[in-house]
């Protein structure tokens, strides 16, 4: 913590000096200006679901503030809710990132991005700096990545323990106009003495240390061809309790490697990378990509990363008929078991093809096809066909829309037809998983523009089939919206719906839904209120073992409501 305080103090002392180097427009700046907004809200939720997915009551206080001192911006944001006081690990975090021209300073709880495989998305408590003068780029930080949390075996919901983890990193690079190159470095280390170890605990937490380096590039050729990518190497000690090694077998570990990270029997060295090649022409674009993340790759500077994966991807897009016809497609294939050490290998392929046609200023048509195939390939063992995962899912959708103005009225008609088919080639599971679904929707919306009033209605019909079982649902929704008061500050929206449900050999209940919301703005203040209710009578199934065939949404009773107030200044 002393190091963090020293760095924060240094940044505070450096900022005025940097700002004082360019005061040409100081007289045109306001001495002090504060802008932003604050808000407070609360919500209530009630349901008959067997396992509650959210708290019955919640509240929050939030704010986004920006202070400007002679043009020097200091943004500040905060969020406080009931979890800040009801849990032993408060979520409330404060931080700011003041900016002056090409200088940005991060103080408090902040996050920075150095490289997607090195340090990205991880927050820290400390200080950081970003410099972008001209073509030069520099970013750096130092702070606490994790705070120490002691294992608590008496708490109803046991909190996972963790060591205090300090880390630092930097990125240096140069470039402009789509041509950039950068190098990144990151190091993190757990404090083994930050938490006590509980004897006979089932916890298997080990202190870790990690050093990761990476590079990133992006270049443009002939104004139409782009080549970009990222690569990283990581040295991870999964257990710092092992003694350090100076050599591995007959090979001595280089001293510069041991300087950054000690080597022991738990150390893993791995790499990852990705690259993209894109072509951008007038009315046409094409991209091909490749990514490989080794099985043991991990960086303590990334929140979450899937490893042991190799991916090939590509997409294209084109505009025809002066932009009235758009055609796009994409393809992705990936697999794991890169080291050929797993019992099986999972291969997946997915693709998309879409056509969007603007026939006129009133008519629009969209056609979309999606497909995904999952196949479990033999690895170190031969897999029986009754166990092998082998599924293909195809989805087709067609969505026409029509809109027009008639005097002061705006008419909008939309419709959609969706068909999904899941084919399971596994003889043991196909009767339980294979099925198809058809969903048809039609909606009409009428807005009285001059009266600030509108009505809408919609029809829906869906059929789900699985072997000898079929479930059907048909319903209607009716809604309205209006803006009231002299300046139309009060907005009110509401709708009600009713759905008839039918299934093979059973009598499921029918759905009734209702929702109402409103919002009011008065000067710098805003106020909103909403409520939603969905009711379904009990489902009478005979026999009861068919309950798994009925969608969960058919047997629910949910009520939610909330209120929110905001003030902008």
Secondary structure, 3 states (H helix, E strand, C coil): CHHHHHHHHHHHHHHHHHHCCCCCCHHHCCCCEEEEEEEEEEEEEEECCCCCCCCCEEEEEEEEEEEEECCEEEEEEEEEECHHHHCCCCCCCCEECCEECCEEEEEEEEEEEEECCCEEEEEEEEEEEEECCCCEEEEEEEEEEECCECCCCCCCCCCCCECEEEEEEEEEEEEECCEEEEEEEEEEEEECCCCCCCCCCCCCCCCCEEEEEEEEEEEEECCCEEEEEEEEEEEEECCCCCCCCCEECCEECCHHHHHHCCCCCCEEEEEEEEEEEEEEECCEEEEEEEEEECCCCCCCCECCCCCCEEEEEEEEEEEECCCCEEEEEEEEEEECCCCCCCCEEEEEEEEEEEEEEECCCCEEEEEEEEEEEEEEEECCCCCCCCCCCEEEEEEEEEEEEEEEEECCEEEEEEEEEEEEEEEECCCCCHHHHCEEEEEEEEEEEEEEHHHCEEEEEEEEEEEEEECCEEEEEEEEEEEEEEEECCCCCEEEEEEEEEEEEEECCEECCCEEEEEEEEEEEECCEEEEEEEEEEEECCCECCCHHHHHHCCHHHHCEEEEEEEEEEEEC
